[in-house]
Amino acid sequence: MKDKHQNWNVESLWQTLLPLLPGISIEVLARAESTNSALLERVKSEARNGERQAYGRRAHDMQPCLLVAEHQTHGRGRLGRAWLSAPESSLTFSLALNLAPADWSGLSLAVGCAIAEALEPTDKTGPAPRLTLKWPNDIWLDGRKLGGILIETVAAGEGRMAVIGVGLNIKELSAGNDGEDSTAQFNTGFAALNELLPDCTAPAALALIAPALVQCLLDFEQNGFAAWHQRYARRDLTLGHSVSAGEVQGISQGVNAQGELLLQTPQGRVAISGGEVSVRLAAPATTPIRQEG
């Protein structure tokens, strides 16, 4: 039996993104090991050989590319973890573009915030959002993990090509397909976007997310994370919780303007930067914590 393919409305999405990212191409693959790895390999191959024929793209083509995989078989998360997905039950894609921010700090936080706002627009006077963000790269729904973000960069000529990978659960997956072993780490299970947006498909979710993601990256390149600081704070899952980041334990006081996680420990306040650090949550703190700035 032939594989069933979803209608991704590529032409309509391309027309929406083209004014934001001139030269962008959109590709949808029935199957890929990892969309991030595929895009990174293109750039590396081009840097080595000066030309490339794979995937039918032009030699010396370093234009932005949105690559979608209907089924990603070897997706990757942070710290070398696997990100599992299933056809029609997941959205897995990567966006590659040249990016040159003055400071890369906080990029994954801004991306997570842009995705959450695209899927669940809220305002300051409304109820608390259901979509929250766990530092530094996870998107949660109603206290369970919905998806994750993986950002990688590679040298491209005199600049750097950023590859932003996103994986989201759209429908309920079978046990064990919860991405990055979140059940084992947090004992919370996982969430699916259909709980927030009933009957939402992967193509429909991409149509909401992609324009917001592109605009976020363009804004970040000019203004950095500071412009996203307060917007992130509204969805900060760790705020007020007991958190362990590697060997450091403390109460989360949110993030600073550089996107660092602030922990109040018995020895004083500690700022945790990104990198090879895994953050784990405990019960909410019993004493309210004031977030500065």
MARMARKOL-162173 format. One line per field, with one value per residue (C-alpha): x, y, z; residue in three letters. Coordinates in nm, 3 decimals. Last residue first. Example, Ala and Ser with C-alpha at 12.3 -4.5 7.8 and 13.67 -1.06 7.14 Angstrom:
BEGIN
xx <- (1.367_1.230)
yy <- (-0.106_-0.450)
zz <- (0.714_0.780)
resn <- (SER_ALA)
***
This chain:
BEGIN
xx <- (1.386_1.382_1.154_1.020_0.993_0.689_0.773_0.628_0.842_0.668_0.756_1.066_1.183_1.490_1.724_1.990_2.309_2.541_2.518_2.303_2.396_2.310_2.320_2.364_2.210_2.342_2.508_2.178_2.073_1.854_1.869_1.864_1.850_2.046_1.855_2.078_1.805_1.779_1.579_1.328_1.387_1.417_1.468_1.794_2.010_2.342_2.504_2.363_2.077_1.843_1.525_1.288_1.006_0.920_0.965_1.045_0.752_0.821_0.524_0.476_0.854_0.913_0.716_0.909_1.248_1.163_1.309_1.612_1.678_1.864_1.751_1.850_1.913_1.635_1.381_1.473_1.463_1.125_0.980_1.086_0.938_0.608_0.578_0.656_0.434_0.080_0.126_0.330_0.039_-0.200_0.042_0.075_-0.300_-0.521_-0.834_-0.870_-0.630_-0.519_-0.554_-0.483_-0.134_-0.035_0.109_0.366_0.400_0.481_0.734_0.998_1.301_1.157_0.845_1.049_1.250_1.374_1.050_0.733_0.725_0.745_0.374_0.197_0.160_-0.130_-0.172_0.027_0.347_0.594_0.953_1.137_1.484_1.649_1.953_2.171_2.417_2.719_2.913_3.226_3.145_2.898_3.025_2.776_2.506_2.274_1.943_1.727_1.375_1.137_0.780_0.464_0.601_0.344_0.233_-0.075_0.122_0.501_0.754_1.118_1.440_1.623_1.442_1.094_0.837_0.462_0.155_-0.160_-0.137_-0.248_-0.585_-0.621_-0.503_-0.147_-0.258_-0.269_-0.211_-0.188_-0.027_0.162_0.241_0.388_0.602_0.733_0.810_1.001_1.204_1.283_1.397_1.608_1.780_1.860_2.228_2.329_2.475_2.545_2.308_2.435_2.198_2.218_1.919_1.816_1.470_1.403_1.089_0.914_0.540_0.406_0.107_0.060_0.366_0.528_0.795_1.084_1.345_1.658_1.890_2.239_2.250_1.971_1.729_1.785_1.545_1.636_1.331_1.159_0.832_0.650_0.981_0.982_1.274_1.247_1.541_1.714_1.954_2.305_2.285_2.643_2.519_2.143_1.910_1.798_1.802_2.175_2.360_2.614_2.897_3.191_3.319_3.394_3.182_2.899_2.913_2.910_2.606_2.418_2.520_2.371_2.040_2.016_2.128_1.860_1.592_1.689_1.658_1.425_1.099_0.818_1.021_0.870_1.086_1.037_1.272_1.356_1.503_1.369_1.299_1.016_0.856_0.900_0.738_0.371_0.415_0.603_0.319_0.065_0.284_0.353_-0.007_0.119_-0.136_-0.051_0.089_-0.049_0.217_0.133_0.000)
yy <- (4.318_4.107_3.814_3.798_3.449_3.336_3.088_2.738_2.661_2.452_2.080_1.961_2.036_1.912_2.114_1.940_2.136_2.082_2.430_2.713_2.957_2.917_3.231_3.164_3.364_3.305_3.024_2.876_2.881_3.124_3.011_3.244_3.080_3.278_3.430_3.737_3.966_3.746_3.429_3.319_3.323_2.947_2.807_2.622_2.324_2.324_1.989_1.985_2.230_2.127_2.327_2.403_2.594_2.964_3.023_2.695_2.699_3.050_3.144_3.506_3.541_3.469_3.775_3.982_3.883_3.878_4.221_4.144_3.827_3.993_4.311_4.294_3.922_3.845_4.037_3.842_3.516_3.597_3.695_3.359_3.171_3.360_3.288_2.917_2.851_2.899_2.730_2.458_2.384_2.352_2.117_1.902_1.878_2.051_1.845_2.000_2.288_2.267_1.894_1.840_1.978_1.658_1.629_1.405_1.199_1.383_1.163_1.431_1.243_0.903_1.048_1.304_1.037_1.286_1.253_1.093_0.790_0.546_0.477_0.528_0.881_1.116_1.366_1.672_1.611_1.883_1.876_2.190_2.230_2.565_2.551_2.861_2.925_3.124_3.399_3.443_3.142_2.927_2.811_2.587_2.650_2.427_2.497_2.213_2.294_2.068_1.952_1.901_1.812_1.798_2.062_2.176_2.205_2.221_2.358_2.272_2.455_2.621_2.648_2.503_2.704_2.715_2.660_2.672_3.047_3.216_3.380_3.711_4.057_4.016_3.894_3.554_3.398_3.018_2.847_3.151_3.267_2.927_2.919_3.272_3.195_2.880_3.070_3.347_3.092_2.905_3.232_3.326_3.398_3.428_3.777_4.031_3.837_3.714_3.463_3.285_3.058_2.699_2.605_2.257_2.047_1.779_1.789_1.473_1.239_1.235_1.008_0.923_1.093_1.019_1.270_1.087_1.239_1.360_1.631_1.826_1.655_1.452_1.295_0.952_0.834_1.158_1.086_1.364_1.545_1.920_2.128_2.508_2.650_2.987_3.052_2.910_2.777_2.724_2.434_2.443_2.216_1.880_1.705_1.638_1.804_2.006_2.238_2.412_2.077_2.113_2.419_2.282_1.952_2.129_2.336_2.037_1.828_2.084_2.075_1.695_1.679_1.925_1.741_1.414_1.059_1.164_1.032_1.159_1.473_1.820_2.099_2.473_2.723_3.073_3.323_3.630_3.563_3.781_3.852_3.481_3.343_3.392_3.294_2.984_2.890_2.916_2.714_2.447_2.372_2.080_1.824_1.507_1.198_0.846_0.587_0.342_0.000)
zz <- (3.586_3.896_3.962_4.315_4.451_4.644_4.922_4.885_4.580_4.318_4.324_4.137_3.786_3.606_3.386_3.176_3.110_2.813_2.670_2.793_3.069_3.435_3.651_4.024_4.308_4.656_4.853_4.969_4.600_4.406_4.045_3.745_3.401_3.143_2.850_2.826_2.963_3.272_3.318_3.578_3.951_3.969_4.317_4.366_4.278_4.093_4.004_3.652_3.657_3.937_3.980_4.266_4.107_4.131_3.759_3.580_3.337_3.204_2.984_3.097_3.145_2.776_2.671_2.925_2.783_2.414_2.324_2.542_2.340_2.055_1.882_1.514_1.463_1.709_1.499_1.185_1.378_1.532_1.194_1.052_1.345_1.330_0.958_1.013_1.317_1.194_0.856_1.029_1.263_0.968_0.791_1.107_1.148_1.405_1.478_1.824_1.897_2.261_2.321_1.950_2.018_2.197_2.547_2.709_3.023_3.345_3.520_3.461_3.334_3.250_3.093_2.898_2.719_2.459_2.259_2.387_2.164_2.456_2.480_2.150_2.023_2.082_1.801_1.703_1.901_1.808_1.681_1.576_1.426_1.378_1.152_1.163_0.883_0.990_0.819_0.608_0.393_0.579_0.918_1.096_1.351_1.551_1.721_1.855_1.974_2.162_2.182_2.382_2.724_2.999_3.251_3.061_2.737_2.738_2.489_2.555_2.464_2.752_2.980_3.001_2.810_2.869_2.655_2.868_2.899_3.221_3.179_2.997_3.096_2.971_2.628_2.466_2.124_2.151_1.850_1.720_2.074_2.163_1.849_1.905_2.271_2.180_1.921_2.172_2.429_2.171_2.078_2.438_2.382_2.015_2.063_1.788_1.567_1.229_1.072_0.738_0.708_0.769_0.892_1.025_1.039_1.239_1.304_1.463_1.460_1.081_1.045_1.381_1.588_1.823_1.935_2.047_2.305_2.213_2.479_2.308_2.074_1.759_1.512_1.377_1.181_1.089_0.910_0.727_0.708_0.648_0.523_0.518_0.324_0.325_0.036_0.033_-0.322_-0.446_-0.662_-0.710_-0.516_-0.651_-0.312_-0.350_-0.639_-0.445_-0.532_-0.370_-0.254_0.114_0.195_-0.015_0.166_0.502_0.404_0.271_0.572_0.808_0.621_0.634_0.997_1.104_0.906_1.073_0.941_0.663_0.524_0.301_0.236_0.208_0.068_0.095_-0.069_0.054_-0.192_-0.018_0.351_0.480_0.141_0.053_0.367_0.276_-0.088_0.025_0.260_-0.023_-0.258_0.004_0.090_0.305_0.187_0.375_0.212_0.255_0.186_-0.089_0.000)
resn <- (GLY_GLU_GLN_ARG_ILE_PRO_THR_THR_ALA_PRO_ALA_ALA_LEU_ARG_VAL_SER_VAL_GLU_GLY_GLY_SER_ILE_ALA_VAL_ARG_GLY_GLN_PRO_THR_GLN_LEU_LEU_LEU_GLU_GLY_GLN_ALA_ASN_VAL_GLY_GLN_SER_ILE_GLY_GLN_VAL_GLU_GLY_ALA_SER_VAL_SER_HIS_GLY_LEU_THR_LEU_ASP_ARG_ARG_ALA_TYR_ARG_GLN_HIS_TRP_ALA_ALA_PHE_GLY_ASN_GLN_GLU_PHE_ASP_LEU_LEU_CYS_GLN_VAL_LEU_ALA_PRO_ALA_ILE_LEU_ALA_LEU_ALA_ALA_PRO_ALA_THR_CYS_ASP_PRO_LEU_LEU_GLU_ASN_LEU_ALA_ALA_PHE_GLY_THR_ASN_PHE_GLN_ALA_THR_SER_ASP_GLU_GLY_ASP_ASN_GLY_ALA_SER_LEU_GLU_LYS_ILE_ASN_LEU_GLY_VAL_GLY_ILE_VAL_ALA_MET_ARG_GLY_GLU_GLY_ALA_ALA_VAL_THR_GLU_ILE_LEU_ILE_GLY_GLY_LEU_LYS_ARG_GLY_ASP_LEU_TRP_ILE_ASP_ASN_PRO_TRP_LYS_LEU_THR_LEU_ARG_PRO_ALA_PRO_GLY_THR_LYS_ASP_THR_PRO_GLU_LEU_ALA_GLU_ALA_ILE_ALA_CYS_GLY_VAL_ALA_LEU_SER_LEU_GLY_SER_TRP_ASP_ALA_PRO_ALA_LEU_ASN_LEU_ALA_LEU_SER_PHE_THR_LEU_SER_SER_GLU_PRO_ALA_SER_LEU_TRP_ALA_ARG_GLY_LEU_ARG_GLY_ARG_GLY_HIS_THR_GLN_HIS_GLU_ALA_VAL_LEU_LEU_CYS_PRO_GLN_MET_ASP_HIS_ALA_ARG_ARG_GLY_TYR_ALA_GLN_ARG_GLU_GLY_ASN_ARG_ALA_GLU_SER_LYS_VAL_ARG_GLU_LEU_LEU_ALA_SER_ASN_THR_SER_GLU_ALA_ARG_ALA_LEU_VAL_GLU_ILE_SER_ILE_GLY_PRO_LEU_LEU_PRO_LEU_LEU_THR_GLN_TRP_LEU_SER_GLU_VAL_ASN_TRP_ASN_GLN_HIS_LYS_ASP_LYS_MET)
***
